[in-house]
Amino acid sequence: MTRLRKMMLEELERRNYSPRTTDDYIRAVEDFARYSHRPPDRLGTQHIREYEAQLFSQRKLAPSSVTQRLAALRFFFIKALKRPWSVAETPYPKKVLRLGLVPIFETNG
């Protein structure tokens, strides 16, 4: 287990994150590092922006999936690495609002 992974796991456990969220967050940071070909602690805002753009343009992920990955990276940088995170420079994607179905009633008239 790498030092960074251990740091992240300790922070997630201290905050009592669910096992599912823990797995998803670890996987998201691993994917970010794999995409960048460098350890995640050596990456910065510009790398995160490029990664986010790639998630939309090449992988065609939904905004909610991209938001989850950004949340994982945000957690990693703020809680595990104790580094600042600029929401202005790495905003979450705009939420997609879906309208509910409107029932259609037939009239006998």
HELIX and SHEET records of a PDB file:
HELIX    1   1 ARG A    3  ARG A   14  1                                  12    
HELIX    2   2 PRO A   19  SER A   36  1                                  18    
HELIX    3   3 PRO A   40  ARG A   42  5                                   3    
HELIX    4   4 THR A   45  SER A   57  1                                  13    
HELIX    5   5 PRO A   63  PHE A   75  1                                  13    
HELIX    6   6 PHE A   76  ALA A   80  3                                   5    
END                                                                             
